[in-house]
Amino acid sequence: MALKKTPTSPHVAWFRDAAPYINAHRERTFVICFGGEAALQPGFATLLHDIAILQTLGVRLVLVHGARPQIEERLRARGAQIQYVNGLRLTDDSALQAVKEAAGSLRAEIEALLSMGLANTPMSGVRVRVSSGNFVTARPLGVRGGVDYQHTGEVRRVDTEGMKHHLRAGDMVLLPPMGYSPTGEIFNLTAEDVATAAATALGADKLIFFSDTPALRDTRRRPITQMTADQAQALLNGRRRLPEELAAHLKCAISASRQSVERVHLVDRHRDGALLMELYTREGAGTLITGENYERLRQATIEDVGGILELIQPLEVEGILVRRSREQLELEIERFYVIERDGMILACAALYPSTEEAVAEVACVAVHPDHRGGGRADMLVEHLEAQARDLGITRLFVLTTRTAHWFRERGFEPGEIQSLPISRQQMYNIQRNSKIFIKPLQPRYKRRQLA
């Protein structure tokens, strides 16, 4: 007698969905930045507990905090003047004293909350070691536009080896919005500047900003879940006036993603659990910003036919790909996407949609032998998935003879010929005996690629 299959618990389903992200993020370095405003909200302890969960899952963490409201509270208590020029605090001697007091007090509060081990809390049984110190060397902003910023500075360099030593030991590194000079001076810095410099110097896998701003939306009020650095720059340059904090985060995201940081996330700090949702679910809970380096993913043009043929013909000879003539490729070129570097086609893939049946085929995924292992095939397939969602596609399918495991690892499941569109069933080559794999797609605007 067969056992009756019971519905899967939502908790079990979530855990299974999160597992690939848990594995992908283990031993990766994340730099997380939040302003002093976060420390004033009732859910601050919960936010730090969520951050501690990342630590227990094997993520190497650098935590950068701001302290603007705490500094201003101390200045107002003393009757001191609060001065900003071009969005930067003018830090005189009185303000510097407030900076030191506020940063020291907030550091103690953060360390205390990360030391909690109460039963029935996310921190139960957890031991988080926190390391802080003079990891940031700074220099003065000096006189700009006739304004002497006094003790306000900017990051000069970051002690990456010192931080890496603590990260390898399993410590969480805590950086305040301050830097030190070789002559013993202390400078007031912005948390965004410190976080961006640290992430860039470490070559961090992610830079995460907690923001007061809800999810970014486009002109049609749809959530912007992902954009490139170029698109973020266009948003900054546009007519739309952005909140000061959001503009600062976008500038930092652009700078970091154009250097050594592959992914920058903007997360709404007011949304409970947003950090975990952004990192461990397909849907995410914020905006992901990625850089575009000297390699470009773009739609293929007729000029790319020769490069694509050079790429796919050896695979056709091996029987991995179906043969395509130049004439056929020219007719179907608009279906193809390529990754190009300096005029050379490194990888390609094609999408053949059948919008009437809300299904599409992923085909001709190929990467140059000298450039395999760099995630280019993943990038192309993820891009095709996004294109398919925009077309209202709810299922992707692929026919393959040699790469079944690769597609299965990316969410494709075995299917039958009857699952294919009628037109594709009629074209199925029985002699080739390709395996059929199908992947359901999330609704539009739900995304998240791994890592």
C-alpha positions in Angstrom: 0.0 0.0 0.0 1.5 3.3 -1.1 2.0 5.9 1.6 -0.2 9.0 1.3 1.8 12.0 0.4 1.1 14.9 2.9 1.5 18.5 1.9 4.9 20.0 2.5 5.2 22.3 5.4 5.8 25.9 4.4 8.8 26.0 6.8 10.3 22.9 5.0 9.6 24.4 1.6 11.3 27.7 2.6 14.3 25.9 4.0 14.7 23.9 0.9 14.5 27.1 -1.3 17.0 28.9 1.0 19.5 26.1 0.9 21.2 27.0 -2.4 21.7 30.6 -1.1 23.1 29.4 2.3 25.6 27.3 0.4 26.4 30.1 -2.1 27.0 32.7 0.7 29.1 30.6 3.0 32.7 32.0 3.5 31.8 35.0 1.4 32.5 38.5 2.6 29.7 41.0 3.0 30.0 44.6 4.1 26.8 45.9 5.8 26.1 49.6 6.4 23.4 51.3 8.3 22.9 54.8 9.6 22.5 55.8 13.3 18.8 56.2 12.7 18.5 52.4 12.7 19.7 52.2 16.2 16.8 54.4 17.3 14.1 52.2 15.9 12.3 49.6 18.2 13.4 46.7 15.9 17.2 47.5 16.1 17.9 44.4 18.2 16.0 42.2 15.7 18.0 43.7 12.9 21.3 42.9 14.6 20.0 39.4 15.4 19.3 38.9 11.7 22.9 40.0 10.9 24.1 37.6 13.5 22.2 34.8 11.8 24.3 35.5 8.7 27.4 35.0 10.8 26.2 31.7 12.0 25.6 30.6 8.4 29.2 31.2 7.6 29.2 34.7 6.1 32.2 36.8 6.9 30.8 40.2 8.0 32.1 43.7 8.2 29.5 46.0 9.9 29.7 49.7 9.4 27.5 52.1 11.4 26.7 55.7 11.2 25.8 58.0 14.1 24.3 61.2 12.7 21.3 61.5 15.0 23.3 60.5 18.0 25.9 63.2 17.3 23.2 65.9 16.7 21.5 65.0 20.0 24.7 65.6 21.8 25.4 68.9 20.0 21.9 70.1 20.8 22.3 69.2 24.5 25.4 71.4 24.5 23.8 74.2 22.6 26.4 73.8 19.9 25.8 74.7 16.3 25.0 72.0 13.8 26.6 72.8 10.5 26.4 71.1 7.1 27.9 72.2 3.8 27.2 70.3 0.6 25.7 67.5 2.6 28.8 67.0 4.8 29.1 67.9 8.5 31.5 70.7 9.3 33.3 69.1 12.2 34.8 71.6 14.6 36.3 70.7 18.0 32.9 70.5 19.7 31.4 68.4 17.0 34.4 66.0 17.0 33.9 65.4 20.7 30.3 64.6 20.0 31.4 62.2 17.2 33.7 60.3 19.5 31.1 60.1 22.3 28.3 59.0 19.9 30.4 56.4 18.0 31.8 55.0 21.3 28.3 54.7 22.9 26.8 53.1 19.8 29.6 50.7 19.4 29.0 49.5 23.0 25.3 49.1 22.3 25.9 47.1 19.2 28.4 44.8 21.0 25.9 44.3 23.9 23.1 43.4 21.5 25.4 41.0 19.6 26.3 39.4 23.0 22.7 38.4 23.9 22.2 34.7 24.2 18.6 34.6 25.7 16.6 31.4 25.2 13.8 31.5 22.6 15.6 34.3 20.6 17.6 34.0 17.4 20.7 34.6 19.5 20.1 31.6 21.7 23.4 29.6 22.0 25.2 31.9 19.6 28.6 33.4 20.4 29.5 36.3 18.2 32.9 37.8 18.6 33.2 41.5 17.5 36.4 43.1 16.6 36.9 46.8 16.1 40.0 49.0 15.9 42.0 51.5 13.9 41.4 49.7 10.5 40.7 53.0 8.6 43.3 55.6 7.9 41.8 59.0 6.9 42.9 62.4 5.7 41.2 65.8 6.1 38.9 67.1 3.4 40.7 70.4 3.9 39.4 73.6 2.4 36.9 73.2 -0.4 35.1 76.1 -2.1 36.5 78.4 0.6 35.0 76.2 3.4 37.4 74.6 6.0 35.8 71.3 7.0 38.2 71.0 9.9 37.9 67.5 11.4 35.8 66.1 8.6 37.8 63.7 6.5 37.7 61.0 3.9 39.1 57.5 3.7 42.7 57.3 2.7 43.2 53.5 3.0 41.9 50.5 4.8 43.9 47.8 6.7 42.6 44.9 4.7 45.1 42.4 6.1 44.1 43.3 9.6 40.4 42.9 8.9 41.0 39.6 6.9 42.8 38.2 9.9 39.8 38.8 12.1 37.4 37.6 9.5 39.3 34.3 9.0 39.2 33.8 12.7 35.4 34.0 12.6 35.0 37.5 14.1 32.6 40.2 12.9 34.5 43.4 12.2 32.8 46.6 13.4 33.8 49.9 11.8 32.6 53.3 13.2 32.3 56.4 11.1 35.8 57.6 12.1 39.3 57.3 10.7 42.8 58.0 12.1 45.8 59.7 10.6 49.5 58.7 11.0 49.9 61.9 13.1 47.3 60.7 15.6 44.4 62.9 14.4 40.8 61.7 14.4 38.5 62.4 11.5 34.7 62.3 11.2 33.7 60.2 8.2 30.5 59.2 6.6 29.4 55.6 7.1 28.8 55.2 3.4 32.4 56.3 2.6 33.8 53.8 5.1 31.6 51.0 3.9 32.4 51.6 0.2 36.1 51.8 0.8 36.2 48.7 3.0 34.1 46.7 0.5 36.3 47.8 -2.4 39.6 47.1 -0.6 38.4 43.7 0.6 37.0 42.8 -2.8 33.8 42.0 -0.9 31.2 39.8 -2.5 28.4 42.1 -1.4 27.9 45.6 -0.1 24.6 46.1 1.6 23.0 49.4 2.6 20.1 49.7 4.9 18.0 52.6 3.8 15.0 54.6 5.0 13.8 54.7 1.5 11.2 52.1 0.4 11.9 49.9 -2.6 12.9 51.9 -5.7 10.2 52.1 -8.4 10.2 52.9 -12.0 8.0 55.6 -13.8 5.1 53.1 -13.8 5.4 52.6 -10.0 6.7 49.0 -10.5 9.4 47.9 -8.0 13.0 48.0 -9.4 14.5 44.8 -8.1 17.7 45.0 -10.2 19.7 47.5 -12.2 23.1 48.0 -13.6 25.5 50.7 -12.4 24.9 52.6 -15.7 21.1 52.5 -15.0 21.7 53.8 -11.5 23.8 56.6 -12.9 21.0 57.5 -15.3 18.6 57.6 -12.4 20.9 60.0 -10.5 21.3 62.2 -13.6 17.6 62.3 -14.3 15.1 65.0 -13.5 13.6 63.0 -10.6 14.8 64.4 -7.3 16.0 61.6 -5.1 16.1 61.6 -1.3 19.6 62.6 0.0 20.3 59.2 1.6 19.2 57.3 -1.5 21.3 59.4 -3.7 24.3 58.8 -1.5 23.7 55.1 -1.5 23.4 55.0 -5.3 26.6 56.9 -5.7 28.4 54.5 -3.5 26.8 51.5 -5.2 28.0 52.8 -8.6 31.5 53.4 -7.3 31.8 50.0 -5.6 30.2 48.0 -8.5 32.5 49.6 -11.0 35.5 48.4 -9.0 35.8 45.1 -7.2 32.3 44.6 -5.7 30.1 42.5 -7.8 26.8 43.1 -6.1 25.4 46.0 -4.1 22.0 45.7 -2.3 19.7 48.5 -1.1 17.4 47.2 1.6 14.5 49.0 3.4 15.5 48.9 7.1 11.9 49.4 8.2 10.8 46.1 6.7 11.2 43.3 9.3 13.3 40.5 8.0 14.2 42.3 4.7 17.9 41.4 5.0 17.2 37.7 5.2 14.5 37.9 2.4 16.9 39.7 0.1 19.7 37.2 0.6 17.9 33.9 1.0 14.8 34.0 -1.2 14.3 34.1 -5.0 12.0 37.1 -4.7 14.4 39.3 -2.7 13.3 42.4 -0.8 15.3 45.3 -2.2 17.2 46.5 -5.2 20.3 44.8 -6.5 22.9 46.9 -8.4 25.6 45.2 -10.5 28.5 46.7 -12.4 29.2 46.3 -16.1 32.8 45.7 -16.7 34.7 45.2 -19.9 32.5 42.2 -20.6 29.0 43.0 -21.9 25.9 40.9 -22.1 23.8 42.2 -24.9 21.4 41.1 -27.7 23.2 39.6 -30.7 23.3 41.5 -34.0 24.0 40.3 -37.6 27.7 41.2 -37.1 28.0 38.5 -34.4 27.1 35.6 -36.6 30.7 34.8 -37.4 31.7 34.8 -33.7 28.8 32.7 -32.7 29.5 30.1 -35.4 33.1 29.9 -34.2 31.8 29.3 -30.7 29.2 26.7 -31.4 30.6 24.7 -34.3 33.0 22.6 -32.2 30.1 21.7 -29.9 28.0 20.8 -33.0 30.8 18.4 -34.1 30.7 16.7 -30.7 26.9 16.4 -30.9 26.4 18.6 -27.9 24.5 21.2 -29.9 22.1 20.9 -32.9 23.8 22.0 -36.2 22.8 25.5 -37.4 23.8 26.8 -40.8 24.9 30.4 -41.2 21.7 31.2 -43.0 19.6 29.8 -40.2 21.6 31.7 -37.6 21.2 34.9 -39.6 17.4 34.4 -39.7 17.2 33.7 -35.9 19.9 36.2 -34.7 17.4 38.3 -32.8 16.8 35.3 -30.5 20.4 35.2 -29.4 22.2 37.0 -26.6 26.0 37.1 -26.3 28.7 38.0 -23.8 31.4 40.0 -25.5 34.8 41.2 -24.5 36.7 43.6 -26.8 34.9 42.4 -29.8 35.2 38.6 -29.0 32.1 36.5 -28.4 32.8 34.6 -25.2 29.4 33.0 -24.7 25.9 32.8 -26.3 22.4 31.5 -25.6 19.1 31.8 -27.4 15.5 32.1 -26.3 12.6 30.8 -28.5 9.3 31.9 -27.0 5.8 30.6 -27.7 3.8 33.3 -26.1 0.4 31.8 -27.0 1.3 28.8 -24.8 3.3 30.9 -22.3 6.3 28.7 -22.8 9.8 29.3 -24.2 12.9 27.2 -25.1 16.4 28.0 -23.9 18.8 26.8 -26.6 22.4 27.0 -27.8 24.0 27.7 -24.5 27.7 27.8 -25.2 30.9 29.2 -23.6 34.3 29.5 -25.1 36.6 26.7 -23.7 39.1 29.3 -22.4 36.5 31.2 -20.5 34.5 28.4 -18.8 33.9 28.4 -15.0 33.4 32.2 -14.7 29.6 32.1 -14.3 28.9 33.3 -17.9 26.4 30.5 -18.7 24.6 31.3 -15.5 24.5 34.9 -16.4 23.0 34.2 -19.8 20.4 31.8 -18.6 19.3 34.2 -15.8 19.0 36.9 -18.4 16.9 34.7 -20.6 14.7 33.9 -17.6 14.2 37.7 -17.1 13.3 38.2 -20.7 10.9 35.3 -20.6 9.1 36.8 -17.6 8.7 40.1 -19.4 6.9 38.2 -22.1 4.6 36.5 -19.7 6.3 33.1 -20.0 5.5 30.8 -17.1 7.6 27.8 -18.2 11.1 27.3 -19.7 12.2 24.1 -21.3 15.5 22.9 -22.7 16.5 19.8 -24.8 20.0 18.5 -24.0 22.1 15.4 -24.5 25.2 16.1 -22.4 24.4 18.9 -19.9 21.4 17.5 -18.0 23.1 17.9 -14.6 24.0 21.5 -15.3 20.4 22.4 -16.0 19.1 20.3 -13.1 21.3 22.2 -10.7 19.6 25.4 -11.9 16.1 24.4 -11.2 15.1 22.5 -14.4 13.2 19.2 -13.8 12.8 16.2 -16.2 9.8 16.5 -18.5 8.0 14.6 -21.3 7.6 15.3 -25.0 3.9 16.0 -24.2 5.0 18.9 -22.1 6.5 20.7 -25.1 4.5 23.1 -27.4 2.8 21.3 -30.3 5.1 22.9 -32.8 8.2 21.7 -30.9 6.8 18.2 -30.4 6.6 17.9 -34.2 10.2 18.9 -34.6 11.6 16.6 -31.9 14.4 14.4 -33.2 13.9 10.9 -31.9 17.3 9.7 -33.2 19.0 12.5 -31.2 17.0 11.4 -28.1 17.5 14.6 -26.2 16.5 14.8 -22.6 13.7 17.3 -21.8 13.9 19.6 -18.8 11.4 22.1 -17.7 11.5 25.0 -15.2 8.5 26.9 -13.9 9.0 30.7 -13.6 8.0 32.9 -10.8 5.5 35.7 -11.5 6.8 38.8 -13.1 9.2 41.0 -11.1 10.1 38.1 -8.8 13.7 37.4 -9.1 16.9 36.6 -7.7 20.0 35.0 -9.1 22.3 33.2 -6.8 25.2 34.8 -5.2 
